[in-house]
Amino acid sequence: MTTDRIVRIVAGFMILLTLALAHFSGQVDMSKLNWLWLTAFIALNLFQSGFTCFCPLDSICAKMGIRRAQ
């Protein structure tokens, strides 16, 4: 496992953790549809891309001709 993958996993987990803590402490109501669900979706994508190496933005950038970092 590379550092890039570990960073994605930890970043996604930390974002999801802070959303959960905010919800269960009563600061945020995640039971209603709001913009924080977009944050949760991004965090889940970060988390899963660390394990699967599939990132939708990577695919979009590749189709636009943008090269990956070496």
PyMOL commands that place a pseudoatom at each C-alpha (Angstrom):
pseudoatom trace, name=CA, resn=MET, resi=1, chain=A, elem=C, hetatm=0, pos=[0.000, 0.000, 0.000]
pseudoatom trace, name=CA, resn=THR, resi=2, chain=A, elem=C, hetatm=0, pos=[1.343, 3.422, -0.959]
pseudoatom trace, name=CA, resn=THR, resi=3, chain=A, elem=C, hetatm=0, pos=[1.226, 6.653, 1.008]
pseudoatom trace, name=CA, resn=ASP, resi=4, chain=A, elem=C, hetatm=0, pos=[-1.265, 8.109, -1.500]
pseudoatom trace, name=CA, resn=ARG, resi=5, chain=A, elem=C, hetatm=0, pos=[-3.711, 5.319, -0.739]
pseudoatom trace, name=CA, resn=ILE, resi=6, chain=A, elem=C, hetatm=0, pos=[-3.222, 5.624, 3.021]
pseudoatom trace, name=CA, resn=VAL, resi=7, chain=A, elem=C, hetatm=0, pos=[-3.798, 9.392, 2.855]
pseudoatom trace, name=CA, resn=ARG, resi=8, chain=A, elem=C, hetatm=0, pos=[-7.062, 8.853, 0.964]
pseudoatom trace, name=CA, resn=ILE, resi=9, chain=A, elem=C, hetatm=0, pos=[-8.258, 6.252, 3.469]
pseudoatom trace, name=CA, resn=VAL, resi=10, chain=A, elem=C, hetatm=0, pos=[-7.394, 8.351, 6.529]
pseudoatom trace, name=CA, resn=ALA, resi=11, chain=A, elem=C, hetatm=0, pos=[-8.809, 11.573, 5.035]
pseudoatom trace, name=CA, resn=GLY, resi=12, chain=A, elem=C, hetatm=0, pos=[-12.082, 9.896, 4.086]
pseudoatom trace, name=CA, resn=PHE, resi=13, chain=A, elem=C, hetatm=0, pos=[-12.372, 8.255, 7.495]
pseudoatom trace, name=CA, resn=MET, resi=14, chain=A, elem=C, hetatm=0, pos=[-11.674, 11.495, 9.373]
pseudoatom trace, name=CA, resn=ILE, resi=15, chain=A, elem=C, hetatm=0, pos=[-14.299, 13.414, 7.376]
pseudoatom trace, name=CA, resn=LEU, resi=16, chain=A, elem=C, hetatm=0, pos=[-16.884, 10.680, 7.986]
pseudoatom trace, name=CA, resn=LEU, resi=17, chain=A, elem=C, hetatm=0, pos=[-15.952, 10.590, 11.675]
pseudoatom trace, name=CA, resn=THR, resi=18, chain=A, elem=C, hetatm=0, pos=[-16.411, 14.346, 12.099]
pseudoatom trace, name=CA, resn=LEU, resi=19, chain=A, elem=C, hetatm=0, pos=[-19.777, 14.212, 10.323]
pseudoatom trace, name=CA, resn=ALA, resi=20, chain=A, elem=C, hetatm=0, pos=[-20.891, 11.381, 12.622]
pseudoatom trace, name=CA, resn=LEU, resi=21, chain=A, elem=C, hetatm=0, pos=[-19.670, 13.189, 15.743]
pseudoatom trace, name=CA, resn=ALA, resi=22, chain=A, elem=C, hetatm=0, pos=[-21.437, 16.395, 14.688]
pseudoatom trace, name=CA, resn=HIS, resi=23, chain=A, elem=C, hetatm=0, pos=[-24.649, 14.457, 14.055]
pseudoatom trace, name=CA, resn=PHE, resi=24, chain=A, elem=C, hetatm=0, pos=[-24.646, 12.477, 17.305]
pseudoatom trace, name=CA, resn=SER, resi=25, chain=A, elem=C, hetatm=0, pos=[-23.685, 15.498, 19.421]
pseudoatom trace, name=CA, resn=GLY, resi=26, chain=A, elem=C, hetatm=0, pos=[-26.744, 17.321, 18.094]
pseudoatom trace, name=CA, resn=GLN, resi=27, chain=A, elem=C, hetatm=0, pos=[-24.877, 20.023, 16.193]
pseudoatom trace, name=CA, resn=VAL, resi=28, chain=A, elem=C, hetatm=0, pos=[-26.037, 18.775, 12.788]
pseudoatom trace, name=CA, resn=ASP, resi=29, chain=A, elem=C, hetatm=0, pos=[-29.173, 16.909, 11.717]
pseudoatom trace, name=CA, resn=MET, resi=30, chain=A, elem=C, hetatm=0, pos=[-28.076, 14.426, 9.060]
pseudoatom trace, name=CA, resn=SER, resi=31, chain=A, elem=C, hetatm=0, pos=[-31.556, 12.864, 8.894]
pseudoatom trace, name=CA, resn=LYS, resi=32, chain=A, elem=C, hetatm=0, pos=[-32.631, 15.683, 6.569]
pseudoatom trace, name=CA, resn=LEU, resi=33, chain=A, elem=C, hetatm=0, pos=[-31.313, 16.219, 3.079]
pseudoatom trace, name=CA, resn=ASN, resi=34, chain=A, elem=C, hetatm=0, pos=[-28.740, 19.002, 3.128]
pseudoatom trace, name=CA, resn=TRP, resi=35, chain=A, elem=C, hetatm=0, pos=[-25.339, 19.906, 1.702]
pseudoatom trace, name=CA, resn=LEU, resi=36, chain=A, elem=C, hetatm=0, pos=[-23.511, 17.797, 4.276]
pseudoatom trace, name=CA, resn=TRP, resi=37, chain=A, elem=C, hetatm=0, pos=[-24.589, 14.708, 2.347]
pseudoatom trace, name=CA, resn=LEU, resi=38, chain=A, elem=C, hetatm=0, pos=[-22.345, 15.914, -0.490]
pseudoatom trace, name=CA, resn=THR, resi=39, chain=A, elem=C, hetatm=0, pos=[-19.495, 16.022, 2.024]
pseudoatom trace, name=CA, resn=ALA, resi=40, chain=A, elem=C, hetatm=0, pos=[-20.353, 12.474, 3.105]
pseudoatom trace, name=CA, resn=PHE, resi=41, chain=A, elem=C, hetatm=0, pos=[-20.376, 11.307, -0.531]
pseudoatom trace, name=CA, resn=ILE, resi=42, chain=A, elem=C, hetatm=0, pos=[-16.945, 12.850, -1.142]
pseudoatom trace, name=CA, resn=ALA, resi=43, chain=A, elem=C, hetatm=0, pos=[-15.604, 11.265, 2.045]
pseudoatom trace, name=CA, resn=LEU, resi=44, chain=A, elem=C, hetatm=0, pos=[-16.930, 7.844, 1.035]
pseudoatom trace, name=CA, resn=ASN, resi=45, chain=A, elem=C, hetatm=0, pos=[-15.309, 8.212, -2.390]
pseudoatom trace, name=CA, resn=LEU, resi=46, chain=A, elem=C, hetatm=0, pos=[-11.998, 9.125, -0.772]
pseudoatom trace, name=CA, resn=PHE, resi=47, chain=A, elem=C, hetatm=0, pos=[-12.236, 6.162, 1.585]
pseudoatom trace, name=CA, resn=GLN, resi=48, chain=A, elem=C, hetatm=0, pos=[-13.139, 3.593, -1.069]
pseudoatom trace, name=CA, resn=SER, resi=49, chain=A, elem=C, hetatm=0, pos=[-10.591, 4.912, -3.579]
pseudoatom trace, name=CA, resn=GLY, resi=50, chain=A, elem=C, hetatm=0, pos=[-7.852, 4.197, -1.062]
pseudoatom trace, name=CA, resn=PHE, resi=51, chain=A, elem=C, hetatm=0, pos=[-8.778, 0.516, -1.208]
pseudoatom trace, name=CA, resn=THR, resi=52, chain=A, elem=C, hetatm=0, pos=[-9.917, 0.098, -4.814]
pseudoatom trace, name=CA, resn=CYS, resi=53, chain=A, elem=C, hetatm=0, pos=[-7.807, 2.727, -6.650]
pseudoatom trace, name=CA, resn=PHE, resi=54, chain=A, elem=C, hetatm=0, pos=[-10.989, 3.807, -8.459]
pseudoatom trace, name=CA, resn=CYS, resi=55, chain=A, elem=C, hetatm=0, pos=[-11.711, 7.523, -8.288]
pseudoatom trace, name=CA, resn=PRO, resi=56, chain=A, elem=C, hetatm=0, pos=[-14.323, 9.093, -10.578]
pseudoatom trace, name=CA, resn=LEU, resi=57, chain=A, elem=C, hetatm=0, pos=[-12.349, 12.347, -10.785]
pseudoatom trace, name=CA, resn=ASP, resi=58, chain=A, elem=C, hetatm=0, pos=[-9.238, 10.419, -11.884]
pseudoatom trace, name=CA, resn=SER, resi=59, chain=A, elem=C, hetatm=0, pos=[-11.256, 8.932, -14.736]
pseudoatom trace, name=CA, resn=ILE, resi=60, chain=A, elem=C, hetatm=0, pos=[-12.637, 12.324, -15.758]
pseudoatom trace, name=CA, resn=CYS, resi=61, chain=A, elem=C, hetatm=0, pos=[-9.182, 13.932, -15.700]
pseudoatom trace, name=CA, resn=ALA, resi=62, chain=A, elem=C, hetatm=0, pos=[-7.715, 11.071, -17.755]
pseudoatom trace, name=CA, resn=LYS, resi=63, chain=A, elem=C, hetatm=0, pos=[-10.406, 11.543, -20.419]
pseudoatom trace, name=CA, resn=MET, resi=64, chain=A, elem=C, hetatm=0, pos=[-9.549, 15.245, -20.521]
pseudoatom trace, name=CA, resn=GLY, resi=65, chain=A, elem=C, hetatm=0, pos=[-5.913, 14.359, -21.217]
pseudoatom trace, name=CA, resn=ILE, resi=66, chain=A, elem=C, hetatm=0, pos=[-4.517, 15.337, -17.832]
pseudoatom trace, name=CA, resn=ARG, resi=67, chain=A, elem=C, hetatm=0, pos=[-1.604, 13.114, -16.839]
pseudoatom trace, name=CA, resn=ARG, resi=68, chain=A, elem=C, hetatm=0, pos=[-1.184, 11.450, -13.467]
pseudoatom trace, name=CA, resn=ALA, resi=69, chain=A, elem=C, hetatm=0, pos=[1.582, 12.545, -11.104]
pseudoatom trace, name=CA, resn=GLN, resi=70, chain=A, elem=C, hetatm=0, pos=[4.662, 10.361, -11.132]
for i in range(1, 70): cmd.bond("trace and resi %d" % i, "trace and resi %d" % (i + 1))
show_as sticks, trace
zoom trace
